[in-house]
């Protein structure tokens, strides 16, 4: 497989130049660019309508806030919407995000094809990733590959989402057992709730429930 129609969604000029140079070195066509996720989704829709769909989307996760009203403020929303329109679209994320749990969610929940962490050596990583994805293989960042087998990541269960959601709604930890008991959710004991939250915080390297709640909101887990 050789990519013929590539869309890059990125609002940083330096990153755009790095991507352009990498694609040129791989002898791939000059990509189309979008600086906002809404614009990128419109371009994907138009390309599909015109019978020349994009075969690779390279996108950042986070974009600068400039006061413009946007329906898709971040790359996660773009990936989700783009895949709904075009399920076979290859997706490579190019971001400064390095949290293992965030990266894992993108692979597990959104089925991305590759992830590159911006920084030293990212040009070579981009080459490797695009070559791997062109062979219908997934590409994982180096740090992710080296820690993926460690027990420092967490898969959120329905029970986890319930108790964290209650914290987000303003419930005190000591009041959660009563809610769980009244809704036939088990285990409902305070000790069970405390132990579960402690396990999740440790896995995610958080020290406070507030950090955990903020993360889960940001990533759409709750």
Steps between C-alpha positions, in 0.01 A plus 500: 500500500624848413326805635375726222272744680619621840343750739703664777312675781749706696512862617873522569716614211814318615318169519344559158845555346633184663210301360541648153871421487441145623233436237725641227784270607261207477405620150139543602268767355491841665227479768198721540497704821232601748567718803171419675318173557170628361675598177668159483167320536351715223794411276455129574128525419569684176770254392261210556227673303738569212613137485858571605504418871800556721690184582704642791410754767787641707369704791605666823284454810501854637445831323544859616188682616445815294146595596344340193194283566580144403295181506814285504749658738755219501650212308309233691172644375640521147617137504163379626302700243736418214478128570121520505513650152782281371563186710803389296686832534852451636573727797841607630510724808793744526485667840700625798276284720707232675273359770483124453135476602396761242695325225360162597144628482559626145609154391239305697194721456562685173713237327763745375771362275796681653616759750809722493612708797634836380859564596855397421507230236139544395591531129639146494205380705265653244675315219486172688136549592383584148691205356346264757147634452537467122557128562175485702696472825460703816781724617558558872723772649822379656412592857162334463658180372744490790234544768193339349560177686542672835214519743477879491202533271138453584197378308193669640210270586134602519535500879801734480311740275204499738694592813717756321189646339344541843809684620470725195138574590610622841441195717738467794686170500331399828154551343561283193423165675143609575443589134648171383287302746180678396572424134598135559861559395756282670734503673346792685705511820710806578811284530444362150453846354812633672711205389382526140568873478841448658583228247401725208692800634812289545471354150458846350767663719250738659503597867155656526148407391469848347781420256332174406163668443657774287683243288187289446302808396773612261520159335123444482514197730213647705 
